[in-house]
Amino acid sequence: MNQTAVIFDMDGVICHTNPYHSLAFKTFFGKRNLFPTEEEFVQHMYGKSNSYILKHFLGREIVGQEFLDLEFEKESLFREIYANHIQTIPNFLAFLTSLKLAGFKTGVATSAPRANLDLIMGHLGFEKDMESIMASENVKQHKPNPEVYLTSAQNLGISPENCLVFEDSFSGVSAGLNAGMRVVGVLSSHAKEELPPCSAYINDYSEIDIETVFNILK
């Protein structure tokens, strides 16, 4: 049995959702007469947790029920906007199939709410291929804290040093590295200079194969 695992973040790694999160936040903040620039989103939205984003743009701590309500409002907007645009980063499903055929255990570890993950998994049909599924509700500490990746490794029954993570954000790559895992940087939202050092970088999944994965995990 192959004692190695590959764990994927979702936003920017399985699907290029950032433009749609951007649209959802623009609508959300617009209702509150706030109009962040794309530059501000790049610095303070992509790869960040909702608690950080809301605190930054609303200028105060948002906690408890207010946080849950505001997060639900924004994520519902996102699901509404994204539902008719769901597609993977090129070649993801073919790459996932090749991992399963090679005997890898696989998981998804996202900071997004489970409802977003369910929308995407339901549409793309890869839930059956994931032996571990983690969303924001399943962790106490968000990335760059390694909790989501360490728990994924436990779920998969694979030690962290035998896990390879695919991530697209600074906090996500940091979380994988903090968990003691190898990381492939997916350059959907950031240039490689903007990420911590990774074992490899790809623009999409046509640029990686099983052999490369085995070599990284050696």
Buried (B, 14 or more C-beta within 10 A) or exposed (E): EEEBBBBBBBBBBBBBBBEBBBBBBBBBBEEEEEEBEEEEBBEBBBBBBBBBBBBBBEEEEBEEEEBEEBBEEBBBBBBEBBEEEBEBBBBBBEBBEBBBEBEBBBBBBBBBBBBBBBBBBEBBEBEEBBBBBBBBEBBEEBBBBBBBBBBBBEBBEBBBEBBBBBBBBBBBBBBBBBBBBBBBBBBBBBEEEBBBEBBBBBEBBEBBEBEBBBEBBE
